Amino acid sequence: MAPNVLETLAKIASARVLCLGDLMLDRYIYGQASRLSPEAPVPVVAVRRKTLMPGGLGNVAMNLHSLGARALAVGLVGSDQWAPVLSGLMSVALDPGSPPLIEEPSRPTTVKTRVIAGIQQVVRFDEESDSPLPEETALRYREAVEALLPLCGAVAASDYGKGVLSPPFLSWLMERAGRLGLPVVVDPKGADYGRYRGATLVTPNRQELALATGEDLGRADGEGLASAGRRLMEARGLKNLLITRSEDGMTLLATGGATMHFPARAREVFDVSGAGDTVVAALAAALAAGLGLAAGAELATLAAAVVVGKVGTATATPAEIRASL
């Protein structure tokens, strides 16, 4: 399988992917916890360092850049202290043709702050809004996407339920991308997968699949998950489904009945934060390069194995993937 992966890595260097959806800032506070607070039964974390990373569609863009592909993005931020910070972090990964982030004063920049003691996450704080976008901002967002779609080979849509990927916008996106012949890869959220009709590939994990189907899949094996996925595809008119199964790998369900299982490659798992973004980035890059879903899933499996071996929101480079082989 290694020669195929190396060929995939070489081909995605020419890929251009448009990243859409929910943009956020991932803040990490790292320290050590050696005692409990006398004020409450909680650990006292002695802070050692802090880091900032783009999350959501920002992490997809960072992963595309790390893999060697070219990323464009349309992202939304608030008019606050974190907007210029996130803009600066994103500029490292984005193609020069990518537009400035869109500011919306009525909403905060989405920020997720994680406190890590050693390698264990202690708590997470979320600053966000999931209200619908104001009509004028939604129009600006759509116009920016319209201008970039013809320049890209695929679309990666990150849905974190923050209101950017509304059903009307998704309907328009699928129609427009379909007209241009662009594959769309969706990282889903919520129970209504009907809004993703028209997407090339949807990538739920086990818990997300259970929510979408209304079934208890906690102990389901690969075949049980595949059967549930097929029922969801038929009920919601989905073309292809990639079920991410953590330490059990991934299962690709393709139109026409083909089912492929990809075993997990991680040697050690320290942090799964952002691993779904890595999967979406690898798949979208492969499709943008004209490769098939199987090649994309194989690359995604290897890239995710690299990422979960790191602490915090992370990316995988071609060199790290080659070394893992």
C-alpha positions in Angstrom: 0.0 0.0 0.0 3.0 2.3 0.7 3.8 3.1 -3.0 0.2 4.2 -3.6 0.3 6.5 -0.6 3.6 8.1 -1.8 2.0 8.7 -5.2 -1.0 10.3 -3.5 1.2 12.6 -1.5 3.0 13.7 -4.7 -0.2 14.4 -6.6 -2.0 16.4 -3.9 0.8 19.1 -4.1 -1.2 20.5 -7.0 -4.6 20.4 -5.3 -6.5 23.5 -4.3 -9.3 23.1 -1.7 -11.9 25.6 -0.6 -12.5 25.4 3.2 -15.9 26.6 4.4 -18.0 26.5 7.5 -17.2 27.2 11.2 -13.9 28.9 12.0 -12.6 28.9 15.5 -9.6 29.6 17.7 -8.2 26.7 19.7 -6.4 28.0 22.9 -4.4 25.5 24.9 -3.1 26.1 28.4 -0.5 23.5 29.4 0.7 22.8 32.9 1.1 20.3 35.7 -1.3 19.3 38.4 0.1 17.8 41.6 -2.5 18.8 44.2 -6.2 19.5 44.7 -7.5 23.0 45.4 -8.4 23.7 49.1 -11.4 25.7 47.7 -13.1 22.8 45.8 -12.4 19.2 44.7 -10.6 20.3 41.5 -6.9 20.1 40.4 -4.7 23.1 40.7 -2.9 23.5 37.3 0.5 25.2 37.4 0.6 26.9 34.0 3.8 26.3 32.0 2.9 27.5 28.5 0.0 28.6 26.2 -0.6 28.0 22.5 -3.0 29.3 19.9 -4.1 27.4 16.8 -6.9 27.8 14.2 -9.7 25.3 14.7 -12.6 24.1 12.7 -12.2 25.0 9.1 -9.0 26.7 10.2 -7.5 23.4 11.2 -8.6 21.8 7.9 -6.7 24.6 6.1 -3.7 24.1 8.4 -3.7 20.4 7.6 -4.0 21.0 3.9 -1.0 23.3 4.0 0.9 20.8 6.1 0.2 18.0 3.6 1.5 20.2 0.8 -1.9 21.2 -0.8 -3.2 24.7 -1.3 -6.0 26.0 0.9 -8.4 28.9 0.3 -11.0 29.7 2.9 -14.0 31.9 3.7 -14.2 32.3 7.4 -16.3 34.3 9.9 -15.0 36.1 13.0 -16.4 38.6 15.4 -15.2 42.2 15.9 -13.1 41.5 19.0 -9.6 40.9 20.2 -9.4 37.4 18.8 -10.3 38.3 15.2 -6.8 39.7 14.2 -5.1 36.9 16.1 -7.0 34.3 14.2 -6.5 36.2 10.9 -2.7 36.2 11.5 -2.6 32.5 12.3 -4.7 31.6 9.2 -2.4 33.7 6.9 0.3 31.1 7.3 -1.7 28.3 5.7 -3.8 30.1 3.1 -3.2 30.6 -0.5 -2.6 34.3 -1.4 -5.8 34.4 -3.3 -7.9 33.7 -0.2 -10.0 36.7 0.9 -9.9 38.4 4.3 -12.0 36.9 7.1 -15.5 38.3 7.3 -16.3 40.2 10.5 -19.7 40.1 12.1 -20.0 42.4 15.1 -23.1 40.7 16.6 -21.2 37.5 17.1 -18.0 36.6 19.0 -15.1 34.9 17.4 -15.5 31.2 18.4 -12.8 30.4 20.9 -12.3 27.0 22.6 -9.9 27.1 25.6 -8.6 23.7 26.8 -6.6 23.3 30.0 -4.1 20.4 29.8 -2.5 18.9 32.9 0.4 16.7 31.7 -1.3 15.0 28.7 -4.8 15.0 30.3 -7.5 17.6 29.4 -8.9 18.9 32.6 -11.6 21.3 31.3 -12.7 23.2 28.2 -14.3 26.7 28.0 -16.3 27.6 24.9 -17.0 31.2 23.8 -19.4 31.1 20.8 -22.7 31.8 19.2 -24.9 29.4 17.2 -27.5 31.9 16.1 -28.3 32.3 12.4 -26.2 34.8 10.5 -27.7 38.3 9.8 -29.0 38.3 6.3 -26.5 40.8 5.0 -23.6 38.8 6.5 -24.9 35.6 5.0 -25.1 37.3 1.6 -21.4 38.5 1.9 -20.4 35.0 2.9 -22.1 33.4 -0.1 -20.7 36.0 -2.5 -17.2 35.3 -1.3 -17.7 31.6 -1.8 -19.2 32.1 -5.3 -16.0 33.9 -6.4 -13.7 31.2 -5.2 -15.5 28.0 -6.2 -14.2 28.1 -9.9 -10.6 28.4 -8.6 -10.7 25.1 -6.6 -10.7 21.4 -7.2 -12.8 20.4 -4.1 -14.7 21.9 -1.2 -14.2 20.9 2.5 -17.2 22.0 4.6 -16.7 21.9 8.4 -20.1 22.0 10.2 -19.8 22.6 14.0 -23.3 23.9 14.3 -22.4 27.6 14.7 -24.9 28.8 12.1 -22.6 29.4 9.1 -23.6 26.3 7.2 -27.3 26.9 7.2 -29.7 24.6 5.3 -30.3 27.3 2.6 -26.6 27.9 2.2 -25.8 24.2 2.0 -28.6 23.7 -0.6 -27.1 26.5 -2.7 -23.5 25.1 -2.3 -24.4 21.6 -3.3 -26.2 22.9 -6.4 -23.4 25.3 -7.4 -20.6 22.8 -6.7 -22.5 20.1 -8.7 -22.8 22.4 -11.6 -19.1 23.0 -11.6 -18.2 19.3 -11.1 -16.6 20.0 -7.7 -16.5 17.2 -5.0 -17.8 18.4 -1.6 -16.5 16.7 1.6 -18.6 17.4 4.8 -17.7 17.0 8.4 -21.2 16.8 9.8 -23.1 17.9 12.9 -26.5 17.2 14.4 -29.1 14.7 13.4 -30.5 16.1 10.1 -28.3 14.7 7.4 -30.8 15.6 4.7 -29.2 19.0 4.5 -26.0 17.3 3.2 -27.8 15.8 0.2 -25.7 16.3 -2.8 -22.3 16.1 -1.0 -19.7 13.7 -2.4 -18.8 12.4 1.0 -20.0 12.9 4.6 -17.6 11.8 7.4 -19.5 11.0 10.7 -17.8 9.4 13.7 -19.5 6.6 15.6 -21.3 9.0 18.0 -22.5 11.3 15.1 -23.7 8.3 13.1 -25.7 7.1 16.2 -27.3 10.6 16.5 -28.2 10.7 12.9 -29.8 7.3 12.8 -31.3 7.3 16.2 -29.7 3.9 16.9 -27.6 2.7 19.8 -24.3 2.0 18.1 -22.0 2.0 21.1 -21.1 -1.7 20.8 -21.7 -2.1 17.0 -18.8 -3.7 15.1 -17.7 -2.7 11.6 -20.5 -4.5 9.9 -23.1 -3.1 12.3 -21.9 0.4 11.7 -21.8 -0.2 7.9 -25.4 -1.4 8.0 -26.5 1.7 9.9 -24.6 3.9 7.5 -26.3 2.3 4.5 -29.7 2.9 6.1 -28.7 6.6 6.6 -27.5 6.9 3.1 -30.7 5.6 1.7 -32.9 7.6 4.0 -31.1 10.9 3.3 -30.0 10.5 -0.2 -26.3 10.5 0.5 -23.7 9.5 -2.1 -20.8 8.2 0.0 -20.1 7.9 3.8 -16.9 7.5 5.7 -17.4 6.4 9.2 -14.4 7.2 11.5 -14.1 4.6 14.3 -11.3 5.9 16.4 -9.0 3.0 17.4 -10.9 0.7 15.0 -10.0 2.7 11.9 -12.4 3.8 9.2 -15.2 2.3 7.1 -15.9 3.7 3.6 -19.4 3.1 2.2 -19.5 4.0 -1.5 -22.4 4.4 -3.9 -23.2 1.0 -5.6 -22.6 -1.1 -2.5 -18.8 -1.2 -2.1 -17.6 -1.3 1.5 -14.0 -0.8 2.5 -12.4 -1.0 6.0 -9.2 0.8 6.8 -7.5 -0.3 9.9 -6.2 2.3 12.4 -2.5 3.1 12.1 -1.8 5.0 15.3 0.8 3.5 17.6 0.0 5.7 20.5 -3.0 8.0 21.1 -2.4 11.2 23.1 -5.1 13.6 21.9 -7.9 13.2 19.3 -8.7 16.9 19.1 -8.9 18.0 15.5 -8.4 14.5 14.1 -11.6 14.8 12.1 -10.3 17.9 10.5 -7.2 16.0 9.4 -9.4 13.3 7.8 -11.5 15.9 5.9 -8.4 17.7 4.7 -6.7 14.5 3.4 -9.9 13.4 1.6 -10.6 16.8 0.1 -7.0 17.1 -1.1 -7.1 13.6 -2.8 -10.4 14.4 -4.5 -9.1 17.8 -5.7 -6.1 16.1 -7.2 -8.4 13.8 -9.2 -7.8 10.7 -7.0 -10.5 8.4 -5.8 -12.2 8.0 -2.4 -10.1 4.9 -1.5 -6.8 6.7 -2.0 -8.1 9.6 0.1 -9.2 7.3 2.9 -5.9 5.6 3.0 -4.1 8.9 3.2 -6.6 10.1 5.8 -5.9 7.0 8.0 -2.2 7.6 8.0 -2.4 11.3 8.5 -4.8 10.9 11.4 -2.5 8.3 13.0 0.3 11.0 13.0 -2.0 13.6 14.5 -3.5 11.6 17.4 0.1 10.9 18.5 0.5 14.6 19.4 -1.0 16.7 22.1 -3.3 19.5 21.1 -4.7 20.5 17.7 -2.0 19.2 15.2 -1.2 18.5 11.6 0.7 15.8 9.7 3.4 16.4 7.1 4.4 14.2 4.2 7.7 13.5 5.9 5.8 12.2 9.1 3.5 10.1 7.0 6.4 8.6 5.0 8.2 7.8 8.3 5.1 6.1 9.6 5.2 3.7 6.7 
